[in-house]
């Protein structure tokens, strides 16, 4: 079930490279990569799970509310992370020049279906 949702996210996003559903502790639930990407999406997710914890702590300290989305743009990849709960997140990796706005939209609209199946 999750792999199909992740594949849909990647395939419907121009420049979509990979999708990942992961627990906050860095354990992957499911993943999908389009072709042979230049990186391991699971490793990316594990590293970003540490960053997400820091962002969540900062949001709590500033009393700004729960973290909903985080985007990290690097030279070779933009990764958009959508929090599904305190325990789970979904990430979508997009190649340079890809449609990050559509990635954000698809993550937001797919979140309820992912949450329902967790």
RASUL-V644807 format. One record per backbone hydrogen bond with DSSP energy under -1.0 kcal/mol. NH is the residue of the N-H (numbers start at 1). CO is the residue of the C=O. If there is no record, write none. Layout:
nh-><NH NH>
co-><CO CO>
This chain:
nh-><5 6 7 8 9 10 11 12 16 17 18 19 20 21 22 23 24 26 29 30 32 34 37 44 45 46 47 48 49 51 52 53 54 55 56 57 58 59 60 61 62 64 70 72 74 78 79 80 81 82 83 84 85 89 90 91 92 93 94 95 98 99 100 103 104 105 106 107 108 109 110 111 114 115 116 117 118>
co-><1 2 3 4 5 6 7 8 13 93 93 32 91 30 89 27 87 23 21 21 19 17 35 40 41 42 43 44 45 47 48 49 50 51 52 53 54 55 56 57 58 59 81 79 77 94 72 92 70 90 68 88 88 22 82 20 80 18 78 15 95 14 98 99 100 101 102 103 104 105 106 107 110 111 112 113 115>
